[in-house]
Amino acid sequence: MEPNIVLGLAKRRGFFYPSFEIYGGMAGMFDYGPLGSLMKQNIENVWRNYYIVKEGCAEICSPVISPEEVFKASGHLAEFTDFSVQCQNCKDAFRADHLVEEFVENADSLSREELAGVLKENNVKCPTCGGELSPPETVNLMFDTQVGPVGGRTGYLRPETAQAMLWRL
């Protein structure tokens, strides 16, 4: 089944809606409707049953923003990256490895130079408008923010939730 069909059905049935849709939306952000909220709770309860009841972990809650030092120590600042290209015409951005998957195996393991070569050799264009693409650039996949009103510390929205969700008893 086509992804757009599934997304349209989920939206029509009240599972979720694109957040801020009346203002143009924001990629990757969704609001859960009544059915979506129930589905999310059911998934969380399955998760809790497995990890808490069966595995003996304890659930904890912690901030979703962590200080920069945490992600320097874990290697996320240096390694939690992908190569991205941007359309010169419509300005849409795409993961470069996704655009070359049909041409090479293990596209996600290619270097920036290798990705640029495959994009050029295969004359890959913007999937949205057919425009020219920029060379691949490294993009850190974490969202940064400043914590504090003036000259605050840099923090990041944690890219993985497991680090601060479970404690082994």
DSSP file (Angstrom, degrees, kcal/mol; ACC not computed):
  #  RESIDUE AA STRUCTURE BP1 BP2  ACC     N-H-->O    O-->H-N    N-H-->O    O-->H-N    TCO  KAPPA ALPHA  PHI   PSI    X-CA   Y-CA   Z-CA
    1    1 A M              0   0    0      0, 0.0     5,-0.0     0, 0.0     0, 0.0   0.000 360.0 360.0 360.0 137.8    0.0    0.0    0.0
    2    2 A E    >>  -     0   0    0      1,-0.1     4,-1.8     2,-0.0     3,-0.6  -0.372 360.0-129.7 -63.5 137.3    1.3    3.4   -0.9
    3    3 A P  H 3> S+     0   0    0      0, 0.0     4,-2.8     0, 0.0     5,-0.2   0.876 108.0  56.1 -56.0 -39.1    2.5    5.5    2.1
    4    4 A N  H 3> S+     0   0    0      1,-0.2     4,-2.3     2,-0.2     5,-0.2   0.846 105.4  52.1 -64.4 -32.5    0.4    8.5    1.0
    5    5 A I  H <> S+     0   0    0     -3,-0.6     4,-2.4     2,-0.2    -1,-0.2   0.927 111.5  46.3 -67.2 -44.7   -2.7    6.3    1.1
    6    6 A V  H  X S+     0   0    0     -4,-1.8     4,-2.6     2,-0.2    -2,-0.2   0.924 113.9  48.2 -63.4 -45.0   -2.0    5.2    4.6
    7    7 A L  H  X S+     0   0    0     -4,-2.8     4,-2.1     1,-0.2    -2,-0.2   0.912 112.0  49.3 -63.1 -42.4   -1.2    8.7    5.8
    8    8 A G  H  X S+     0   0    0     -4,-2.3     4,-2.6    -5,-0.2    -1,-0.2   0.908 112.2  48.3 -63.0 -42.1   -4.4   10.1    4.3
    9    9 A L  H  X S+     0   0    0     -4,-2.4     4,-2.2     2,-0.2    -2,-0.2   0.921 110.6  50.8 -64.2 -44.5   -6.4    7.3    5.9
   10   10 A A  H  <>S+     0   0    0     -4,-2.6     5,-2.9     1,-0.2     6,-0.7   0.879 112.8  47.1 -61.3 -37.9   -4.9    7.9    9.3
   11   11 A K  H ><5S+     0   0    0     -4,-2.1     3,-1.1     3,-0.2    -2,-0.2   0.933 112.3  48.2 -69.5 -46.5   -5.6   11.6    9.0
   12   12 A R  H 3<5S+     0   0    0     -4,-2.6    -2,-0.2     1,-0.2    -1,-0.2   0.837 112.3  50.0 -63.0 -32.7   -9.2   11.1    7.9
   13   13 A R  T 3<5S-     0   0    0     -4,-2.2    -1,-0.2    -5,-0.2    22,-0.2   0.454 117.9-109.7 -88.8  -0.5   -9.8    8.6   10.7
   14   14 A G  T < 5S+     0   0    0     -3,-1.1    22,-1.2    -4,-0.3    21,-0.8   0.728  79.7 125.8  84.7  22.0   -8.4   10.9   13.4
   15   15 A F  S   <S-     0   0    0     -5,-2.9    18,-1.8     1,-0.3     2,-0.3   0.947  81.7 -21.9 -76.7 -49.9   -5.2    9.0   14.2
   16   16 A F  E     -A   32   0A   0     -6,-0.7    -1,-0.3    16,-0.3    16,-0.2  -0.989  54.3-154.5-156.7 162.3   -2.9   12.0   13.6
   17   17 A Y  E     -A   31   0A   0     14,-2.5    14,-3.0    -2,-0.3     2,-0.2  -0.977  37.7 -95.8-136.1 146.2   -2.7   15.3   11.9
   18   18 A P  E >   -A   30   0A   0      0, 0.0     3,-1.2     0, 0.0    12,-0.3  -0.480  50.4-114.7 -61.3 127.2    0.3   17.3   10.6
   19   19 A S  T 3  S+     0   0    0     10,-2.1     7,-0.6     7,-0.3    10,-0.2  -0.338  94.0   7.7 -63.2 143.8    1.1   19.8   13.4
   20   20 A F  T > >S+     0   0    0      5,-0.2     5,-2.6     1,-0.1     3,-1.9   0.758  80.5 156.4  60.0  28.0    0.6   23.5   12.4
   21   21 A E  G X 5 +     0   0    0     -3,-1.2     3,-1.8     1,-0.3    -2,-0.1   0.838  66.0  58.3 -57.6 -37.7   -1.0   22.5    9.1
   22   22 A I  G 3 5S+     0   0    0      1,-0.3    -1,-0.3     2,-0.1    -2,-0.1   0.667 107.7  49.4 -69.6 -12.4   -2.9   25.7    8.7
   23   23 A Y  G < 5S-     0   0    0     -3,-1.9    -1,-0.3    -4,-0.0    -2,-0.2   0.116 137.5 -81.7-107.8  18.7    0.4   27.6    8.9
   24   24 A G  T < 5 -     0   0    0     -3,-1.8    -3,-0.2     2,-0.0    -2,-0.1   0.325  67.7-112.0 100.3  -7.3    2.1   25.3    6.3
   25   25 A G      < -     0   0    0     -5,-2.6     2,-0.3     1,-0.1    -5,-0.2   0.005  23.0-106.4  73.8 177.2    3.0   22.5    8.6
   26   26 A M    >   -     0   0    0     -7,-0.6     3,-2.0     3,-0.3    -7,-0.3  -0.935  34.8-105.6-149.0 122.2    6.4   21.3    9.8
   27   27 A A  T 3  S+     0   0    0     -2,-0.3     3,-0.1     1,-0.3    -2,-0.0  -0.150 101.2   9.7 -52.6 132.8    8.0   18.1    8.5
   28   28 A G  T 3  S+     0   0    0      1,-0.2     2,-0.5    -9,-0.0    -1,-0.3   0.483  99.2 114.3  80.6   3.7    8.1   15.3   11.0
   29   29 A M    <   +     0   0    0     -3,-2.0   -10,-2.1   -10,-0.2    -3,-0.3  -0.933  38.2 170.0-114.1 127.6    5.7   17.0   13.5
   30   30 A F  E     -A   18   0A   0     -2,-0.5     2,-0.4   -12,-0.3   -14,-0.0  -0.960  27.8-141.3-135.4 150.2    2.3   15.5   14.2
   31   31 A D  E     -A   17   0A   0    -14,-3.0   -14,-2.5    -2,-0.3     2,-0.4  -0.927  27.2-128.2-105.5 135.6   -0.6   15.9   16.6
   32   32 A Y  E     -A   16   0A   0     -2,-0.4   -16,-0.3   -16,-0.2   -17,-0.1  -0.714  19.6-151.5 -85.2 130.8   -2.4   12.7   17.8
   33   33 A G     >  -     0   0    0    -18,-1.8     4,-2.9    -2,-0.4     5,-0.2  -0.179  43.2 -77.9 -82.7-173.7   -6.1   12.7   17.5
   34   34 A P  H  > S+     0   0    0      0, 0.0     4,-1.7     0, 0.0     5,-0.1   0.914 133.4  41.0 -56.5 -46.9   -8.4   10.6   19.8
   35   35 A L  H  > S+     0   0    0    -21,-0.8     4,-2.5   -22,-0.2   -20,-0.2   0.884 115.2  52.0 -70.3 -37.1   -7.7    7.3   18.0
   36   36 A G  H  > S+     0   0    0    -22,-1.2     4,-2.7     2,-0.2    -1,-0.2   0.885 107.3  52.6 -65.3 -38.6   -4.0    8.1   17.7
   37   37 A S  H  X S+     0   0    0     -4,-2.9     4,-2.3     2,-0.2    -1,-0.2   0.914 111.1  46.9 -62.8 -42.6   -3.7    8.9   21.4
   38   38 A L  H  X S+     0   0    0     -4,-1.7     4,-2.3    -5,-0.2    -2,-0.2   0.914 112.4  49.6 -65.5 -41.9   -5.3    5.6   22.3
   39   39 A M  H  X S+     0   0    0     -4,-2.5     4,-2.3     2,-0.2    -2,-0.2   0.920 110.5  50.6 -62.1 -43.4   -3.0    3.7   19.8
   40   40 A K  H  X S+     0   0    0     -4,-2.7     4,-2.5     1,-0.2    -1,-0.2   0.910 110.0  50.2 -60.5 -43.7    0.1    5.5   21.3
   41   41 A Q  H  X S+     0   0    0     -4,-2.3     4,-2.3     1,-0.2    -1,-0.2   0.897 109.7  51.3 -62.3 -40.2   -1.0    4.5   24.8
   42   42 A N  H  X S+     0   0    0     -4,-2.3     4,-2.0     2,-0.2    -2,-0.2   0.911 110.6  47.9 -63.4 -42.2   -1.4    0.9   23.7
   43   43 A I  H  X S+     0   0    0     -4,-2.3     4,-2.3     1,-0.2    -2,-0.2   0.922 111.6  50.4 -64.1 -44.0    2.0    0.8   22.2
   44   44 A E  H  X S+     0   0    0     -4,-2.5     4,-2.9     1,-0.2    -2,-0.2   0.889 109.2  51.8 -61.2 -39.1    3.6    2.4   25.3
   45   45 A N  H  X S+     0   0    0     -4,-2.3     4,-2.5     2,-0.2    -1,-0.2   0.868 108.5  50.0 -68.0 -36.2    1.8   -0.2   27.5
   46   46 A V  H  X S+     0   0    0     -4,-2.0     4,-2.1     2,-0.2    -1,-0.2   0.930 112.6  48.4 -63.1 -44.7    3.2   -3.1   25.4
   47   47 A W  H  X S+     0   0    0     -4,-2.3     4,-2.7     1,-0.2     5,-0.4   0.932 112.3  48.1 -59.5 -48.2    6.6   -1.5   25.7
   48   48 A R  H  X>S+     0   0    0     -4,-2.9     4,-2.7     1,-0.2     5,-1.2   0.914 109.0  53.7 -61.0 -43.5    6.2   -1.1   29.5
   49   49 A N  I  <>S+     0   0    0     -4,-2.5     5,-1.8     3,-0.2     4,-0.3   0.911 113.8  42.7 -58.6 -43.0    5.0   -4.7   29.9
   50   50 A Y  I  <>S+     0   0    0     -4,-2.1     5,-1.6     3,-0.2     4,-0.3   0.978 124.3  31.4 -68.5 -55.7    8.1   -6.0   28.1
   51   51 A Y  I  <5S+     0   0    0     -4,-2.7     6,-2.5     3,-0.2    -2,-0.2   0.863 129.6  32.3 -77.1 -36.0   10.8   -3.8   29.7
   52   52 A I  I  X5S+     0   0    0     -4,-2.7     4,-0.6    -5,-0.4    -3,-0.2   0.937 129.3  30.3 -88.2 -51.4    9.4   -3.2   33.2
   53   53 A V  I  4<S+     0   0    0     -5,-1.2    -3,-0.2    -4,-0.3    -4,-0.1   0.959 132.8  28.5 -74.6 -51.3    7.5   -6.5   33.9
   54   54 A K  I  4<S+     0   0    0     -5,-1.8    -3,-0.2    -4,-0.3    -4,-0.1   0.873 129.9  35.0 -81.8 -38.7    9.5   -9.0   31.9
   55   55 A E  T  4<S-     0   0    0     -5,-1.6    -3,-0.2    -6,-0.2    -1,-0.2   0.574  99.7-125.2 -96.3 -10.2   13.0   -7.4   31.9
   56   56 A G     <  +     0   0    0     -4,-0.6   113,-1.3     1,-0.2    -4,-0.2   0.743  57.2 145.2  75.9  23.3   12.9   -5.9   35.4
   57   57 A C  E     -B  168   0B   0     -6,-2.5     2,-0.4   111,-0.2   111,-0.2  -0.472  44.0-130.5 -85.8 164.9   13.7   -2.3   34.4
   58   58 A A  E     -B  167   0B   0    109,-2.4   109,-1.6    -2,-0.1     2,-0.3  -0.957  17.8-127.0-115.9 136.3   12.3    0.8   36.1
   59   59 A E  E     +B  166   0B   0     -2,-0.4     2,-0.3   107,-0.2   107,-0.2  -0.638  31.2 177.8 -81.8 136.0   10.7    3.6   34.1
   60   60 A I        -     0   0    0    105,-1.8     2,-0.4    -2,-0.3   104,-0.0  -0.916  21.2-137.4-130.1 161.1   12.0    7.0   34.8
   61   61 A C        +     0   0    0     -2,-0.3   104,-0.1   105,-0.0    -2,-0.0  -0.968  28.6 164.9-118.5 137.4   11.2   10.4   33.3
   62   62 A S        -     0   0    0     -2,-0.4   102,-0.1   102,-0.1    -2,-0.0  -0.928  44.0 -72.8-143.8 167.1   13.9   12.9   32.4
   63   63 A P        -     0   0    0      0, 0.0    95,-0.1     0, 0.0    -1,-0.0  -0.254  29.0-139.9 -61.7 149.0   14.1   16.1   30.3
   64   64 A V  S    S+     0   0    0     93,-0.1    94,-3.0     2,-0.0     2,-0.5   0.571  89.3  71.3 -84.4  -9.5   14.1   15.7   26.6
   65   65 A I  E     -C  157   0C   0     92,-0.2    92,-0.2    90,-0.0    79,-0.0  -0.932  66.6-176.2-107.7 128.8   16.8   18.4   26.4
   66   66 A S  E     -C  156   0C   0     90,-2.6    90,-2.6    -2,-0.5     5,-0.1  -0.886  32.0 -95.3-121.0 153.6   20.3   17.5   27.6
   67   67 A P  E >>  -C  155   0C   0      0, 0.0     3,-1.4     0, 0.0     4,-0.8  -0.291  35.6-111.8 -67.1 153.7   23.4   19.6   27.9
   68   68 A E  H 3> S+     0   0    0     86,-2.2     4,-1.7     1,-0.3     3,-0.5   0.816 112.7  67.7 -53.4 -35.9   25.9   19.6   25.1
   69   69 A E  H 3> S+     0   0    0      1,-0.2     4,-2.4    85,-0.2    -1,-0.3   0.843  94.1  58.1 -58.2 -35.0   28.5   17.8   27.3
   70   70 A V  H <> S+     0   0    0     -3,-1.4     4,-1.8     1,-0.2    -1,-0.2   0.917 109.7  43.1 -60.4 -43.5   26.4   14.6   27.3
   71   71 A F  H  X>S+     0   0    0     -4,-0.8     6,-1.8    -3,-0.5     5,-0.7   0.713 110.6  54.6 -82.4 -20.5   26.4   14.4   23.5
   72   72 A K  H ><5S+     0   0    0     -4,-1.7     3,-0.5     4,-0.2    -1,-0.2   0.924 111.3  46.5 -68.8 -46.2   30.1   15.2   23.3
   73   73 A A  H 3<5S+     0   0    0     -4,-2.4    -2,-0.2     1,-0.2    -3,-0.1   0.869 113.8  47.4 -64.1 -37.5   30.9   12.3   25.7
   74   74 A S  H 3<5S-     0   0    0     -4,-1.8    -1,-0.2    -5,-0.2    -2,-0.2   0.642 110.5-119.8 -80.5 -13.4   28.6    9.9   23.8
   75   75 A G  T <X5S+     0   0    0     -4,-0.6     4,-2.6    -3,-0.5     5,-0.3   0.427  78.1 123.2  89.6  -0.7   30.0   10.8   20.4
   76   76 A H  H  >< +     0   0    0     -5,-0.7     4,-2.3     1,-0.2    -4,-0.2   0.873  67.8  56.6 -64.1 -37.1   26.7   12.0   19.1
   77   77 A L  H  4 S+     0   0    0     -6,-1.8    -1,-0.2     1,-0.2    -5,-0.1   0.890 118.1  33.6 -62.7 -36.4   27.9   15.5   18.2
   78   78 A A  H  4 S+     0   0    0     -7,-0.4    -2,-0.2    -3,-0.2    -1,-0.2   0.827 132.7  25.6 -86.1 -32.9   30.6   14.1   16.0
   79   79 A E  H  < S+     0   0    0     -4,-2.6     2,-2.1     1,-0.1    -3,-0.2   0.612  89.6  90.4-114.3 -14.6   28.9   11.0   14.6
   80   80 A F  S  < S+     0   0    0     -4,-2.3    61,-2.5    -5,-0.3     2,-0.3  -0.464  71.7 115.7 -86.5  70.4   25.1   11.4   14.6
   81   81 A T  E     -E  140   0D   0     -2,-2.1     2,-0.3    59,-0.2    59,-0.2  -0.880  44.8-165.9-136.1 160.9   25.1   12.9   11.1
   82   82 A D  E     -E  139   0D   0     57,-1.9    57,-2.9    -2,-0.3     2,-0.5  -0.916  32.0-106.6-136.9 165.7   23.9   12.2    7.5
   83   83 A F  E     -E  138   0D   0     -2,-0.3    13,-2.4    55,-0.2    14,-0.5  -0.855  40.5-171.7 -95.8 132.2   24.8   13.7    4.2
   84   84 A S  E     -EF 137  95D   0     53,-2.8    53,-2.6    -2,-0.5     2,-0.3  -0.906  12.6-159.9-124.3 149.5   22.1   16.0    2.8
   85   85 A V  E     - F   0  94D   0      9,-2.7     9,-2.6    -2,-0.3     2,-0.4  -0.923   9.8-149.2-123.0 154.3   21.5   17.7   -0.5
   86   86 A Q  E     - F   0  93D   0     -2,-0.3    48,-2.3     7,-0.2     2,-0.3  -0.974  20.6-116.0-126.1 139.0   19.3   20.7   -1.2
   87   87 A C  B  >  -G  133   0E   0      5,-2.9     4,-0.9    -2,-0.4    46,-0.2  -0.541  15.5-147.4 -70.2 131.2   17.4   21.6   -4.4
   88   88 A Q  T  4 S+     0   0    0     44,-3.3    -1,-0.1    -2,-0.3    45,-0.1   0.708  94.7  40.1 -71.0 -19.6   18.8   24.8   -5.9
   89   89 A N  T  4 S+     0   0    0     43,-0.4    -1,-0.1     3,-0.1    44,-0.1   0.926 129.8  17.8 -94.2 -63.2   15.3   25.6   -7.2
   90   90 A C  T  4 S-     0   0    0      2,-0.1    -2,-0.1     1,-0.0    -1,-0.0   0.568  91.5-130.9 -92.8  -8.5   12.6   24.7   -4.6
   91   91 A K     <  +     0   0    0     -4,-0.9    -3,-0.1     1,-0.2     2,-0.1   0.522  52.2 150.9  72.3   8.0   15.0   24.5   -1.6
   92   92 A D        -     0   0    0     -6,-0.1    -5,-2.9     1,-0.0     2,-0.3  -0.430  36.8-140.0 -66.0 146.9   13.7   21.0   -0.4
   93   93 A A  E     -F   86   0D   0     -7,-0.2     2,-0.3    -2,-0.1    -7,-0.2  -0.855  20.7-177.5-112.4 147.9   16.4   19.0    1.4
   94   94 A F  E     -F   85   0D   0     -9,-2.6    -9,-2.7    -2,-0.3     2,-0.5  -0.985  36.0-103.6-142.0 148.5   16.9   15.2    1.0
   95   95 A R  E  >  -F   84   0D   0     -2,-0.3     4,-1.1   -11,-0.2     3,-0.4  -0.637  31.7-143.7 -69.5 125.5   19.2   12.6    2.5
   96   96 A A  H  > S+     0   0    0    -13,-2.4     4,-0.8    -2,-0.5     3,-0.5   0.872  95.9  56.6 -62.8 -39.0   21.7   12.0   -0.2
   97   97 A D  H >> S+     0   0    0    -14,-0.5     3,-0.6     1,-0.2     4,-0.5   0.848 102.9  55.6 -65.0 -32.1   22.0    8.2    0.4
   98   98 A H  H 34 S+     0   0    0     -3,-0.4     3,-0.5     1,-0.2     4,-0.3   0.828 103.8  55.1 -67.2 -30.3   18.2    7.8   -0.1
   99   99 A L  H 3< S+     0   0    0     -4,-1.1    -1,-0.2    -3,-0.5    -2,-0.2   0.681 113.8  39.5 -76.9 -16.9   18.5    9.4   -3.5
  100  100 A V  H XX S+     0   0    0     -4,-0.8     3,-1.9    -3,-0.6     4,-1.5   0.354  80.1 105.5-113.8   5.7   21.2    6.9   -4.7
  101  101 A E  T 3< S+     0   0    0     -4,-0.5    -1,-0.1    -3,-0.5    -2,-0.1   0.820  79.0  55.9 -56.9 -32.9   19.9    3.6   -3.2
  102  102 A E  T 34 S+     0   0    0     -4,-0.3    -1,-0.3     1,-0.2    -2,-0.1   0.660 111.3  44.4 -74.7 -13.9   18.7    2.4   -6.5
  103  103 A F  T <4 S+     0   0    0     -3,-1.9     2,-0.3     1,-0.2    -2,-0.2   0.719 119.1  24.1-102.3 -25.2   22.2    2.8   -8.0
  104  104 A V  S  < S-     0   0    0     -4,-1.5     3,-0.5     0, 0.0     2,-0.2  -0.961  72.7-116.0-140.7 155.0   24.5    1.4   -5.4
  105  105 A E  S    S+     0   0    0     -2,-0.3     4,-0.1     1,-0.2    -3,-0.0  -0.607  97.0  16.1 -84.9 153.1   24.4   -1.1   -2.5
  106  106 A N  S >  S+     0   0    0     -2,-0.2     3,-2.2     1,-0.1     4,-0.3   0.899  71.3 171.8  52.3  48.2   25.0    0.2    1.1
  107  107 A A  G >  S+     0   0    0     -3,-0.5     3,-1.4     1,-0.3    -1,-0.1   0.800  70.2  64.9 -58.0 -29.5   24.4    3.8    0.1
  108  108 A D  G 3  S+     0   0    0      1,-0.3    -1,-0.3   -11,-0.1    -2,-0.1   0.575  96.8  57.1 -73.4  -6.9   24.4    4.8    3.7
  109  109 A S  G <  S+     0   0    0     -3,-2.2    -1,-0.3    -4,-0.1    -2,-0.2   0.428  82.4 111.8-100.7   0.6   28.1    3.8    4.0
  110  110 A L    <   -     0   0    0     -3,-1.4   -13,-0.1    -4,-0.3     2,-0.1  -0.422  66.3-122.0 -76.0 148.6   29.4    6.1    1.2
  111  111 A S     >  -     0   0    0     -2,-0.1     4,-2.6     1,-0.1     5,-0.2  -0.284  32.8 -99.4 -76.4 170.9   31.6    9.0    1.8
  112  112 A R  H  > S+     0   0    0      1,-0.2     4,-2.5     2,-0.2     5,-0.2   0.917 125.4  48.4 -57.5 -44.6   30.6   12.5    0.8
  113  113 A E  H  > S+     0   0    0      2,-0.2     4,-2.1     1,-0.2    -1,-0.2   0.897 111.2  49.4 -66.3 -41.0   32.8   12.3   -2.3
  114  114 A E  H  > S+     0   0    0      2,-0.2     4,-2.4     1,-0.2    -1,-0.2   0.919 111.6  49.1 -64.6 -43.0   31.4    8.9   -3.3
  115  115 A L  H  X S+     0   0    0     -4,-2.6     4,-2.7     1,-0.2     5,-0.2   0.926 110.0  51.4 -60.7 -44.7   27.8   10.2   -2.9
  116  116 A A  H  X S+     0   0    0     -4,-2.5     4,-2.2     1,-0.2    -1,-0.2   0.901 110.3  50.2 -59.3 -40.6   28.6   13.2   -5.0
  117  117 A G  H  X S+     0   0    0     -4,-2.1     4,-3.0     2,-0.2    -1,-0.2   0.914 111.2  46.5 -64.5 -44.4   30.0   11.0   -7.7
  118  118 A V  H  X S+     0   0    0     -4,-2.4     4,-1.8     2,-0.2    -2,-0.2   0.899 112.1  51.4 -66.5 -40.4   27.0    8.7   -7.8
  119  119 A L  H  <>S+     0   0    0     -4,-2.7     5,-2.4    -5,-0.2    -1,-0.2   0.923 115.8  41.8 -60.1 -44.0   24.6   11.7   -7.8
  120  120 A K  H ><5S+     0   0    0     -4,-2.2     3,-1.4    -5,-0.2    -2,-0.2   0.932 112.3  52.6 -70.6 -46.7   26.5   13.2  -10.8
  121  121 A E  H 3<5S+     0   0    0     -4,-3.0    -1,-0.2     1,-0.3    -2,-0.2   0.845 117.0  39.5 -57.6 -35.7   27.1    9.9  -12.7
  122  122 A N  T 3<5S-     0   0    0     -4,-1.8    -1,-0.3    -5,-0.2    -2,-0.2   0.318 105.6-126.8-100.0   6.9   23.3    9.2  -12.6
  123  123 A N  T < 5 -     0   0    0     -3,-1.4     2,-0.3     1,-0.2    -3,-0.2   0.894  36.0-167.6  49.6  48.4   22.2   12.8  -13.1
  124  124 A V      < -     0   0    0     -5,-2.4     9,-0.4    -6,-0.2     2,-0.2  -0.509   5.1-170.4 -72.5 130.6   20.0   12.6  -10.0
  125  125 A K        -     0   0    0     -2,-0.3     7,-0.2     7,-0.1     6,-0.1  -0.649  37.5 -68.4-114.9 171.1   17.6   15.6   -9.8
  126  126 A C     >  -     0   0    0      5,-2.5     4,-1.8    -2,-0.2    -1,-0.1  -0.423  37.3-145.1 -60.1 125.5   15.3   16.9   -7.1
  127  127 A P  T  4 S+     0   0    0      0, 0.0    -1,-0.2     0, 0.0    -2,-0.0   0.740  96.3  50.4 -65.4 -21.5   12.4   14.4   -6.6
  128  128 A T  T  4 S-     0   0    0      3,-0.1    -2,-0.0     1,-0.0    -3,-0.0   0.938 134.9  -3.5 -82.3 -50.3   10.0   17.4   -6.0
  129  129 A C  T  4 S-     0   0    0      2,-0.1    -1,-0.0     0, 0.0    -3,-0.0   0.473  89.8-111.3-127.2  -4.9   10.6   19.7   -8.9
  130  130 A G     <  +     0   0    0     -4,-1.8     3,-0.1     1,-0.2     0, 0.0   0.591  67.3 146.2  83.3   9.5   13.4   18.2  -11.0
  131  131 A G        -     0   0    0      1,-0.1    -5,-2.5    -6,-0.1    -1,-0.2  -0.162  56.4 -81.6 -75.9 172.1   15.9   21.0  -10.1
  132  132 A E        -     0   0    0     -7,-0.2   -44,-3.3   -45,-0.1   -43,-0.4  -0.451  44.8-134.0 -72.5 145.6   19.7   20.7   -9.7
  133  133 A L  B     -G   87   0E   0     -9,-0.4   -46,-0.2   -46,-0.2    -1,-0.1  -0.766  12.8-119.9-103.6 147.9   20.9   19.5   -6.3
  134  134 A S        -     0   0    0    -48,-2.3     3,-0.1    -2,-0.3    -1,-0.1  -0.296  44.6 -85.1 -71.4 164.9   23.7   21.0   -4.2
  135  135 A P        -     0   0    0      0, 0.0   -49,-0.2     0, 0.0    -1,-0.1  -0.392  62.2 -83.3 -64.3 153.7   26.8   18.9   -3.3
  136  136 A P        -     0   0    0      0, 0.0     2,-0.3     0, 0.0   -51,-0.2  -0.356  50.7-168.2 -62.1 137.6   26.3   16.6   -0.3
  137  137 A E  E     -E   84   0D   0    -53,-2.6   -53,-2.8    -3,-0.1     2,-0.3  -0.948  26.7-107.2-125.8 147.6   26.8   18.4    3.1
  138  138 A T  E     -E   83   0D   0     -2,-0.3     2,-0.5   -55,-0.2   -55,-0.2  -0.596  36.4-170.0 -74.4 130.3   27.2   16.9    6.6
  139  139 A V  E     -E   82   0D   0    -57,-2.9   -57,-1.9    -2,-0.3     2,-0.3  -0.988  19.3-135.3-125.7 124.5   24.1   17.6    8.7
  140  140 A N  E     -E   81   0D   0     -2,-0.5   -59,-0.2   -59,-0.2   -63,-0.1  -0.633  13.9-146.2 -75.5 135.0   23.9   16.9   12.4
  141  141 A L        +     0   0    0    -61,-2.5     2,-0.3    -2,-0.3    -1,-0.1   0.354  67.4  92.4 -89.1   5.9   20.6   15.2   13.1
  142  142 A M  S    S-     0   0    0    -62,-0.3     2,-0.6   -66,-0.1    16,-0.1  -0.743  73.4-126.3-101.8 150.2   20.1   16.7   16.6
  143  143 A F        -     0   0    0     14,-0.5    14,-2.5    -2,-0.3     2,-0.2  -0.828  27.1-155.5 -94.2 124.8   18.2   19.9   17.3
  144  144 A D  E     +D  156   0C   0     -2,-0.6     2,-0.3    12,-0.2    12,-0.2  -0.656  17.3 167.6-100.0 157.8   20.1   22.4   19.3
  145  145 A T  E     -D  155   0C   0     10,-2.3    10,-2.7    -2,-0.2     2,-0.5  -0.951  36.2-106.2-153.9 168.6   18.8   25.2   21.6
  146  146 A Q  E     -D  154   0C   0     -2,-0.3     2,-0.6     8,-0.2     8,-0.2  -0.914  26.5-151.0-104.3 130.7   20.0   27.6   24.2
  147  147 A V  E     +D  153   0C   0      6,-3.5     6,-1.7    -2,-0.5     3,-0.1  -0.898  64.8  33.5-103.6 117.8   19.1   26.8   27.8
  148  148 A G  S    S-     0   0    0     -2,-0.6     4,-0.4     4,-0.2     3,-0.1  -0.215  88.7 -94.4 114.5 152.3   18.8   30.0   29.9
  149  149 A P  S    S+     0   0    0      0, 0.0     2,-0.4     0, 0.0    -1,-0.1   0.857 104.9  22.2 -72.5 -36.8   17.6   33.5   29.1
  150  150 A V  S    S-     0   0    0      1,-0.1    -3,-0.0    -3,-0.1     0, 0.0  -0.986 135.3 -13.2-137.0 125.1   21.0   35.2   28.4
  151  151 A G  S    S+     0   0    0     -2,-0.4    -1,-0.1    -3,-0.1    -4,-0.0   0.856  90.2 175.8  57.5  35.7   24.2   33.5   27.3
  152  152 A G        -     0   0    0     -4,-0.4    -4,-0.2     1,-0.1     2,-0.2   0.023  33.7 -86.6 -67.3 176.6   22.7   30.1   28.2
  153  153 A R  E     - D   0 147C   0     -6,-1.7    -6,-3.5     1,-0.1     2,-0.4  -0.544  43.0-108.3 -81.9 150.2   24.3   26.7   27.8
  154  154 A T  E     + D   0 146C   0     -8,-0.2   -86,-2.2    -2,-0.2     2,-0.3  -0.648  43.7 176.6 -78.4 134.2   23.8   24.8   24.5
  155  155 A G  E     -CD  67 145C   0    -10,-2.7   -10,-2.3    -2,-0.4     2,-0.4  -0.877  16.2-144.7-131.3 166.3   21.5   21.9   24.8
  156  156 A Y  E     -CD  66 144C   0    -90,-2.6   -90,-2.6    -2,-0.3     2,-0.5  -0.984  23.8-114.3-134.3 143.9   20.2   19.3   22.4
  157  157 A L  E     -C   65   0C   0    -14,-2.5   -14,-0.5    -2,-0.4   -92,-0.2  -0.660  53.2-106.4 -69.4 124.7   16.9   17.5   22.0
  158  158 A R        -     0   0    0    -94,-3.0    -1,-0.1    -2,-0.5     3,-0.1  -0.312  23.4-152.2 -64.4 134.7   18.0   13.9   22.7
  159  159 A P  S    S+     0   0    0      0, 0.0     2,-0.4     0, 0.0    -1,-0.2   0.705  82.8  39.1 -79.7 -19.6   18.1   11.9   19.5
  160  160 A E        -     0   0    0      1,-0.1     3,-0.3     0, 0.0     4,-0.2  -0.997  63.9-159.2-132.8 134.6   17.4    8.6   21.3
  161  161 A T  S >  S+     0   0    0     -2,-0.4     3,-1.2     1,-0.2     4,-0.1   0.695  78.9  79.1 -87.2 -17.7   15.1    8.2   24.2
  162  162 A A  G >> S+     0   0    0      1,-0.3     3,-1.2     2,-0.2     4,-0.9   0.792  79.6  70.2 -64.3 -28.1   16.5    5.0   25.7
  163  163 A Q  G 34 S+     0   0    0     -3,-0.3    -1,-0.3     1,-0.3    -2,-0.1   0.814 113.8  24.6 -59.6 -31.0   19.4    6.8   27.4
  164  164 A A  G <4 S+     0   0    0     -3,-1.2    -1,-0.3    -4,-0.2    -2,-0.2   0.052 111.7  69.2-125.3  26.1   17.2    8.4   29.9
  165  165 A M  T <4 S+     0   0    0     -3,-1.2  -105,-1.8     1,-0.2     2,-0.4   0.686  90.8  48.2-115.0 -25.1   14.2    6.1   30.1
  166  166 A L  E  <  -B   59   0B   0     -4,-0.9     2,-0.4  -107,-0.2    -1,-0.2  -0.936  48.0-173.1-127.4 140.8   15.3    2.9   31.7
  167  167 A W  E     -B   58   0B   0   -109,-1.6  -109,-2.4    -2,-0.4     2,-0.4  -0.999  27.3-130.4-124.5 130.0   17.2    1.8   34.8
  168  168 A R  E      B   57   0B   0     -2,-0.4  -111,-0.2  -111,-0.2  -112,-0.1  -0.670 360.0 360.0 -76.9 127.4   18.1   -1.8   35.3
  169  169 A L              0   0    0   -113,-1.3    -1,-0.1    -2,-0.4  -112,-0.1   0.445 360.0 360.0 -84.2 360.0   17.1   -2.8   38.8
